[in-house]
């Protein structure tokens, strides 16, 4: 897409910032129009996500949502926790869940795109996340225990 000086670009850029709250975080969020904070189900990751959310919202008044990556229903059961608990701790609305999926590692190891490797599991979850980012109503996946 080419944008001239009088045209407003309507494309989207999704930038995966490095973990942590250092310079990479600051650069990635300095000009963002919206943000997705990604966390894992473990308490340390949730605390980091909550801190990132605080810092981001202190500097910017933009929409921020959360994605929970590598979700394992068995882990939630063992931790006596739920996705609602994660939302409460991080303080953000849920954009989506991405299940733990060995296909991610296998696709990366074979140098293939995940969607070319499989259309289920994490690939389907990422497709659903993209749909929600585009404003479509996409139900959350049912995760297998």
N, CA, C and O of each residue as an XYZ file, in Angstrom:
580
protein
N       0.848     -1.166      0.000
C       0.000      0.000      0.000
C       0.895      1.230      0.000
O       1.800      1.349      0.826
N       0.643      2.128     -0.911
C       1.385      3.380     -0.952
C       0.495      4.480     -0.388
O      -0.693      4.567     -0.696
N       1.092      5.300      0.428
C       0.339      6.402      1.035
C       1.042      7.703      0.695
O       2.226      7.875      0.984
N       0.312      8.609      0.087
C       0.865      9.915     -0.216
C       0.773     10.823      0.993
O       0.209     10.435      2.016
N       1.322     12.035      0.892
C       1.331     12.946      2.031
C      -0.057     13.333      2.515
O      -0.243     13.620      3.697
N      -1.039     13.346      1.611
C      -2.382     13.745      2.045
C      -3.264     12.546      2.380
O      -4.377     12.720      2.877
N      -2.781     11.332      2.116
C      -3.570     10.120      2.392
C      -3.244      9.600      3.781
O      -2.122      9.726      4.271
N      -4.239      9.026      4.387
C      -4.022      8.411      5.696
C      -3.916      6.908      5.481
O      -4.813      6.293      4.905
N      -2.844      6.334      5.935
C      -2.656      4.891      5.782
C      -3.638      4.164      6.687
O      -3.849      4.554      7.835
N      -4.221      3.129      6.171
C      -5.188      2.396      6.969
C      -4.709      0.981      7.254
O      -5.489      0.166      7.747
N      -3.474      0.668      6.963
C      -2.923     -0.652      7.237
C      -2.608     -0.806      8.709
O      -2.613      0.160      9.472
N      -2.338     -2.030      9.087
C      -1.987     -2.313     10.480
C      -0.613     -2.928     10.528
O      -0.225     -3.694      9.646
N       0.112     -2.588     11.558
C       1.409     -3.199     11.811
C       1.319     -3.856     13.170
O       0.964     -3.214     14.158
N       1.639     -5.127     13.219
C       1.667     -5.856     14.482
C       3.121     -6.086     14.824
O       3.828     -6.792     14.105
N       3.572     -5.499     15.914
C       4.961     -5.566     16.318
C       5.076     -6.367     17.602
O       4.438     -6.046     18.605
N       5.886     -7.401     17.566
C       6.119     -8.234     18.741
C       7.309     -7.650     19.489
O       8.453     -7.785     19.054
N       7.036     -7.005     20.608
C       8.089     -6.375     21.400
C       8.792     -7.425     22.263
O       8.197     -8.445     22.612
N      10.038     -7.179     22.598
C      10.744     -8.123     23.468
C      10.120     -8.158     24.856
O       9.474     -7.207     25.294
N      10.330     -9.276     25.532
C       9.844     -9.400     26.903
C      10.562     -8.379     27.780
O      11.679     -7.960     27.476
N       9.922     -7.994     28.845
C      10.522     -7.039     29.761
C      10.038     -5.627     29.494
O       9.231     -5.386     28.596
N      10.544     -4.703     30.291
C      10.057     -3.326     30.237
C      11.149     -2.345     29.860
O      11.059     -1.159     30.178
N      12.176     -2.830     29.188
C      13.305     -1.985     28.823
C      13.068     -1.152     27.585
O      11.933     -0.822     27.243
N      14.151     -0.822     26.924
C      14.109      0.063     25.757
C      13.256     -0.513     24.627
O      12.555      0.235     23.945
N      13.305     -1.823     24.421
C      12.495     -2.451     23.377
C      11.010     -2.217     23.609
O      10.267     -1.926     22.672
N      10.582     -2.344     24.855
C       9.183     -2.089     25.217
C       8.828     -0.635     24.955
O       7.779     -0.341     24.380
N       9.696      0.272     25.372
C       9.443      1.697     25.197
C       9.346      2.069     23.720
O       8.462      2.830     23.327
N      10.247      1.539     22.908
C      10.218      1.838     21.474
C       8.975      1.261     20.810
O       8.360      1.917     19.968
N       8.602      0.044     21.179
C       7.454     -0.612     20.558
C       6.140      0.073     20.912
O       5.198      0.054     20.120
N       6.071      0.665     22.070
C       4.806      1.248     22.519
C       4.723      2.762     22.343
O       3.663      3.349     22.558
N       5.814      3.393     21.958
C       5.844      4.858     21.887
C       4.796      5.440     20.951
O       4.231      6.496     21.235
N       4.529      4.762     19.836
C       3.617      5.326     18.854
C       2.453      4.396     18.533
O       1.769      4.578     17.525
N       2.228      3.413     19.378
C       1.163      2.444     19.125
C      -0.211      3.091     19.231
O      -0.443      3.963     20.068
N      -1.113      2.648     18.366
C      -2.507      3.091     18.428
C      -3.348      2.156     19.283
O      -4.414      2.539     19.764
N      -2.876      0.942     19.471
C      -3.494     -0.027     20.357
C      -2.433     -1.057     20.707
O      -1.386     -1.120     20.062
N      -2.702     -1.869     21.732
C      -1.693     -2.831     22.174
C      -2.358     -4.136     22.605
O      -3.508     -4.171     23.043
N      -1.592     -5.184     22.462
C      -1.979     -6.496     22.962
C      -0.877     -6.936     23.915
O       0.277     -7.082     23.512
N      -1.229     -7.143     25.157
C      -0.278     -7.655     26.133
C      -0.436     -9.174     26.154
O      -1.527     -9.695     26.386
N       0.664     -9.868     25.910
C       0.640    -11.328     25.881
C       1.226    -11.843     27.186
O       2.286    -11.396     27.625
N       0.528    -12.780     27.793
C       0.998    -13.377     29.031
C       0.846    -14.882     28.956
O       0.114    -15.405     28.116
N       1.534    -15.561     29.827
C       1.348    -16.998     30.021
C       0.450    -17.168     31.244
O       0.081    -16.189     31.892
N       0.110    -18.390     31.547
C      -0.786    -18.646     32.678
C      -0.069    -18.603     34.023
O      -0.721    -18.545     35.066
N       1.266    -18.632     34.016
C       1.979    -18.694     35.294
C       1.967    -17.336     36.001
O       1.933    -16.293     35.348
N       1.994    -17.354     37.326
C       1.887    -16.114     38.108
C       2.968    -15.080     37.792
O       2.669    -13.887     37.766
N       4.204    -15.495     37.553
C       5.276    -14.535     37.273
C       4.989    -13.792     35.967
O       5.165    -12.576     35.897
N       4.556    -14.500     34.954
C       4.227    -13.870     33.672
C       3.038    -12.922     33.831
O       3.011    -11.851     33.226
N       2.079    -13.309     34.627
C       0.910    -12.451     34.854
C       1.306    -11.164     35.568
O       0.804    -10.091     35.232
N       2.198    -11.259     36.546
C       2.663    -10.050     37.241
C       3.408     -9.133     36.272
O       3.230     -7.916     36.307
N       4.248     -9.722     35.401
C       4.958     -8.924     34.403
C       3.977     -8.236     33.453
O       4.164     -7.073     33.094
N       2.939     -8.956     33.051
C       1.935     -8.390     32.149
C       1.177     -7.254     32.838
O       0.877     -6.237     32.213
N       0.870     -7.427     34.121
C       0.178     -6.375     34.868
C       1.053     -5.128     34.959
O       0.557     -4.010     34.822
N       2.341     -5.315     35.189
C       3.269     -4.172     35.277
C       3.395     -3.488     33.917
O       3.388     -2.260     33.840
N       3.510     -4.273     32.845
C       3.592     -3.702     31.500
C       2.335     -2.891     31.193
O       2.407     -1.818     30.593
N       1.196     -3.412     31.606
C      -0.072     -2.715     31.396
C      -0.082     -1.383     32.134
O      -0.482     -0.361     31.575
N       0.360     -1.395     33.393
C       0.423     -0.154     34.175
C       1.285      0.894     33.477
O       0.877      2.044     33.316
N       2.490      0.477     33.065
C       3.409      1.418     32.423
C       2.865      1.933     31.094
O       2.973      3.118     30.778
N       2.286      1.029     30.333
C       1.740      1.415     29.036
C       0.609      2.420     29.197
O       0.586      3.448     28.520
N      -0.326      2.127     30.088
C      -1.478      3.011     30.265
C      -1.109      4.322     30.957
O      -1.809      5.322     30.804
N      -0.014      4.320     31.717
C       0.438      5.562     32.343
C       0.972      6.539     31.289
O       0.903      7.754     31.475
N       1.504      6.003     30.182
C       2.089      6.849     29.142
C       1.148      7.103     27.978
O       1.259      8.126     27.302
N       0.219      6.177     27.734
C      -0.610      6.261     26.539
C      -2.067      5.976     26.889
O      -2.349      5.133     27.741
N      -2.974      6.664     26.247
C      -4.399      6.395     26.403
C      -4.868      5.689     25.127
O      -5.448      6.301     24.230
N      -4.600      4.391     25.079
C      -4.927      3.591     23.897
C      -5.648      2.321     24.336
O      -5.543      1.923     25.495
N      -6.370      1.688     23.433
C      -7.004      0.412     23.776
C      -5.934     -0.662     24.000
O      -5.004     -0.809     23.206
N      -6.085     -1.395     25.080
C      -5.147     -2.476     25.391
C      -5.959     -3.716     25.734
O      -6.877     -3.670     26.552
N      -5.605     -4.814     25.100
C      -6.250     -6.101     25.382
C      -5.177     -7.135     25.667
O      -3.986     -6.883     25.481
N      -5.613     -8.298     26.119
C      -4.683     -9.337     26.542
C      -4.911    -10.629     25.766
O      -6.046    -10.996     25.459
N      -3.816    -11.308     25.456
C      -3.866    -12.664     24.912
C      -3.098    -13.559     25.875
O      -2.024    -13.197     26.357
N      -3.654    -14.714     26.146
C      -2.976    -15.682     27.016
C      -2.421    -16.768     26.112
O      -3.170    -17.450     25.411
N      -1.105    -16.925     26.131
C      -0.413    -17.853     25.255
C      -0.061    -19.144     25.997
O       0.095    -19.166     27.218
N       0.056    -20.215     25.213
C       0.461    -21.531     25.728
C      -0.458    -22.003     26.856
O       0.001    -22.485     27.892
N      -1.750    -21.855     26.631
C      -2.744    -22.218     27.638
C      -2.855    -23.737     27.736
O      -2.981    -24.441     26.734
N      -2.804    -24.208     28.961
C      -2.992    -25.627     29.243
C      -4.091    -25.760     30.298
O      -3.895    -25.365     31.448
N      -5.244    -26.312     29.915
C      -6.313    -26.472     30.906
C      -5.868    -27.275     32.131
O      -6.312    -27.005     33.247
N      -4.999    -28.251     31.925
C      -4.499    -29.049     33.062
C      -3.726    -28.172     34.040
O      -3.845    -28.333     35.255
N      -2.931    -27.239     33.506
C      -2.177    -26.335     34.373
C      -3.115    -25.445     35.173
O      -2.916    -25.257     36.373
N      -4.147    -24.887     34.515
C      -5.120    -24.068     35.235
C      -5.765    -24.874     36.361
O      -5.943    -24.362     37.466
N      -6.111    -26.123     36.088
C      -6.717    -26.980     37.105
C      -5.764    -27.193     38.273
O      -6.161    -27.078     39.433
N      -4.519    -27.500     37.972
C      -3.537    -27.745     39.042
C      -3.254    -26.488     39.852
O      -2.979    -26.569     41.049
N      -3.319    -25.320     39.206
C      -3.082    -24.053     39.917
C      -4.347    -23.539     40.585
O      -4.319    -22.522     41.277
N      -5.459    -24.242     40.380
C      -6.759    -23.804     40.889
C      -7.033    -22.360     40.434
O      -7.367    -21.482     41.229
N      -6.876    -22.162     39.134
C      -6.997    -20.845     38.543
C      -7.855    -20.929     37.284
O      -8.094    -22.012     36.749
N      -8.309    -19.779     36.828
C      -9.105    -19.704     35.602
C      -8.605    -18.545     34.747
O      -7.798    -17.735     35.202
N      -9.080    -18.470     33.528
C      -8.760    -17.341     32.658
C      -9.302    -16.050     33.273
O      -8.683    -14.994     33.135
N     -10.440    -16.124     33.943
C     -10.987    -14.938     34.620
C     -10.014    -14.415     35.673
O      -9.875    -13.205     35.850
N      -9.339    -15.337     36.375
C      -8.346    -14.924     37.367
C      -7.195    -14.168     36.700
O      -6.704    -13.176     37.238
N      -6.774    -14.638     35.538
C      -5.703    -13.960     34.799
C      -6.162    -12.555     34.397
O      -5.417    -11.587     34.545
N      -7.376    -12.455     33.895
C      -7.916    -11.152     33.507
C      -7.971    -10.203     34.703
O      -7.653     -9.021     34.578
N      -8.373    -10.720     35.849
C      -8.442     -9.894     37.056
C      -7.060     -9.399     37.471
O      -6.893     -8.228     37.811
N      -6.059    -10.300     37.442
C      -4.717     -9.929     37.887
C      -4.069     -8.938     36.921
O      -3.473     -7.951     37.351
N      -4.184     -9.197     35.632
C      -3.552     -8.323     34.640
C      -4.368     -7.047     34.450
O      -3.808     -5.990     34.157
N      -5.672     -7.141     34.614
C      -6.525     -5.961     34.523
C      -6.894     -5.559     33.108
O      -7.113     -4.381     32.825
N      -6.964     -6.551     32.210
C      -7.290     -6.253     30.814
C      -8.383     -7.169     30.302
O      -8.549     -8.285     30.795
N      -9.131     -6.698     29.306
C     -10.099     -7.583     28.651
C      -9.348     -8.606     27.789
O      -8.248     -8.350     27.300
N      -9.969     -9.750     27.625
C      -9.353    -10.866     26.904
C      -9.595    -10.743     25.402
O     -10.734    -10.619     24.952
N      -8.515    -10.779     24.639
C      -8.610    -10.830     23.180
C      -8.681    -12.287     22.722
O      -9.381    -12.610     21.762
N      -7.954    -13.155     23.411
C      -8.005    -14.556     23.021
C      -7.026    -15.435     23.769
O      -6.156    -14.967     24.503
N      -7.203    -16.731     23.554
C      -6.377    -17.764     24.160
C      -5.670    -18.538     23.054
O      -6.269    -18.840     22.021
N      -4.412    -18.855     23.269
C      -3.672    -19.695     22.339
C      -3.226    -20.932     23.121
O      -2.459    -20.819     24.077
N      -3.703    -22.108     22.718
C      -3.380    -23.313     23.488
C      -1.929    -23.740     23.331
O      -1.286    -23.442     22.325
N      -1.430    -24.432     24.325
C      -0.126    -25.097     24.226
C      -0.228    -26.048     23.048
O      -1.190    -26.809     22.952
N       0.746    -26.017     22.154
C       0.634    -26.802     20.933
C       2.024    -27.170     20.435
O       2.812    -26.296     20.075
N       2.321    -28.463     20.416
C       3.614    -28.942     19.937
C       3.823    -28.595     18.467
O       4.963    -28.536     18.006
N       2.760    -28.367     17.736
C       2.880    -28.020     16.316
C       3.653    -26.726     16.113
O       4.284    -26.547     15.071
N       3.618    -25.827     17.077
C       4.365    -24.572     16.968
C       5.859    -24.881     16.874
O       6.554    -24.349     16.009
N       6.347    -25.738     17.764
C       7.764    -26.108     17.772
C       8.114    -26.891     16.512
O       9.159    -26.657     15.904
N       7.249    -27.815     16.121
C       7.510    -28.633     14.934
C       7.540    -27.791     13.665
O       8.397    -28.000     12.806
N       6.623    -26.850     13.536
C       6.603    -25.975     12.360
C       7.861    -25.115     12.316
O       8.469    -24.949     11.258
N       8.249    -24.570     13.465
C       9.461    -23.740     13.519
C      10.700    -24.566     13.190
O      11.581    -24.108     12.462
N      10.766    -25.779     13.724
C      11.925    -26.641     13.471
C      12.031    -27.040     12.004
O      13.132    -27.240     11.490
N      10.898    -27.155     11.335
C      10.906    -27.548      9.921
C      10.960    -26.336      8.988
O      11.017    -26.488      7.768
N      10.942    -25.131      9.571
C      11.006    -23.914      8.769
C       9.726    -23.616      8.009
O       9.738    -22.904      7.005
N       8.626    -24.164      8.493
C       7.336    -23.957      7.827
C       6.478    -23.012      8.654
O       6.641    -22.907      9.870
N       5.558    -22.323      7.975
C       4.587    -21.501      8.681
C       3.652    -22.416      9.462
O       3.329    -23.514      9.009
N       3.229    -21.972     10.611
C       2.330    -22.786     11.424
C       1.049    -23.119     10.666
O       0.577    -24.255     10.720
N       0.488    -22.153      9.969
C      -0.768    -22.369      9.246
C      -0.580    -23.362      8.097
O      -1.538    -24.022      7.693
N       0.648    -23.477      7.564
C       0.935    -24.479      6.543
C       1.138    -25.859      7.159
O       0.995    -26.881      6.487
N       1.470    -25.871      8.431
C       1.732    -27.122      9.145
C       0.441    -27.759      9.649
O       0.258    -28.973      9.570
N      -0.447    -26.915     10.169
C      -1.729    -27.375     10.693
C      -2.711    -26.211     10.706
O      -2.305    -25.049     10.751
N      -3.991    -26.521     10.667
C      -5.014    -25.477     10.791
C      -5.769    -25.592     12.116
O      -6.792    -24.936     12.314
N      -5.263    -26.419     13.008
C      -5.900    -26.635     14.304
C      -5.064    -26.006     15.410
O      -4.026    -25.400     15.141
N      -5.511    -26.148     16.648
C      -4.744    -25.727     17.817
C      -4.347    -24.270     17.792
O      -5.187    -23.387     17.621
N      -3.036    -24.020     17.967
C      -2.532    -22.650     18.028
C      -2.763    -21.901     16.724
O      -3.000    -20.693     16.741
N      -2.699    -22.599     15.592
C      -2.937    -21.941     14.301
C      -4.357    -21.391     14.234
O      -4.568    -20.252     13.818
N      -5.320    -22.193     14.638
C      -6.711    -21.747     14.633
C      -6.909    -20.603     15.622
O      -7.622    -19.641     15.334
N      -6.276    -20.710     16.788
C      -6.386    -19.652     17.799
C      -5.829    -18.328     17.274
O      -6.423    -17.273     17.500
N      -4.704    -18.377     16.582
C      -4.117    -17.156     16.012
C      -5.010    -16.590     14.908
O      -5.153    -15.374     14.783
N      -5.597    -17.460     14.123
C      -6.544    -17.018     13.090
C      -7.731    -16.309     13.750
O      -8.181    -15.266     13.275
N      -8.230    -16.880     14.844
C      -9.343    -16.264     15.575
C      -8.948    -14.903     16.160
O      -9.731    -13.954     16.116
N      -7.722    -14.815     16.710
C      -7.238    -13.540     17.238
C      -7.218    -12.481     16.141
O      -7.635    -11.344     16.359
N      -6.736    -12.857     14.972
C      -6.688    -11.914     13.846
C      -8.095    -11.444     13.486
O      -8.304    -10.264     13.204
N      -9.054    -12.359     13.495
C     -10.433    -11.985     13.206
C     -10.972    -10.984     14.207
O     -11.657    -10.032     13.834
N     -10.665    -11.197     15.482
C     -11.124    -10.252     16.505
C     -10.464     -8.889     16.334
O     -11.100     -7.857     16.549
N      -9.193     -8.884     15.950
C      -8.504     -7.617     15.709
C      -9.149     -6.845     14.560
O      -9.136     -5.614     14.539
N      -9.709     -7.581     13.611
C     -10.403     -6.949     12.491
C     -11.828     -6.551     12.853
O     -12.538     -5.983     12.024
N     -12.253     -6.840     14.073
C     -13.576     -6.439     14.523
C     -14.660     -7.482     14.335
O     -15.829     -7.213     14.610
N     -14.289     -8.679     13.868
C     -15.294     -9.735     13.705
C     -15.577    -10.392     15.047
O     -14.711    -10.452     15.920
N     -16.792    -10.879     15.197
C     -17.182    -11.641     16.394
C     -16.790    -13.084     16.176
O     -17.389    -13.793     15.368
N     -15.780    -13.508     16.906
C     -15.270    -14.880     16.785
C     -15.309    -15.483     18.188
O     -14.709    -14.926     19.108
N     -16.000    -16.603     18.372
C     -16.064    -17.195     19.710
C     -14.702    -17.742     20.141
O     -13.867    -18.111     19.314
N     -14.504    -17.782     21.461
C     -13.289    -18.385     22.002
C     -13.299    -19.877     21.714
O     -14.352    -20.514     21.714
N     -12.123    -20.426     21.469
C     -11.995    -21.866     21.233
C     -12.293    -22.636     22.500
O     -12.008    -22.167     23.602
N     -12.854    -23.790     22.350
C     -12.997    -24.711     23.470
C     -11.677    -25.461     23.582
O     -11.251    -26.107     22.624
N     -11.033    -25.387     24.724
C      -9.749    -26.032     24.906
C      -9.950    -27.413     25.510
O     -10.721    -27.591     26.454
N      -9.241    -28.388     24.947
C      -9.365    -29.768     25.417
C      -8.549    -29.973     26.667
O      -7.415    -29.507     26.775
N      -9.149    -30.686     27.623
C      -8.425    -30.987     28.867
C      -7.562    -32.200     28.716
O      -6.884    -32.597     29.663
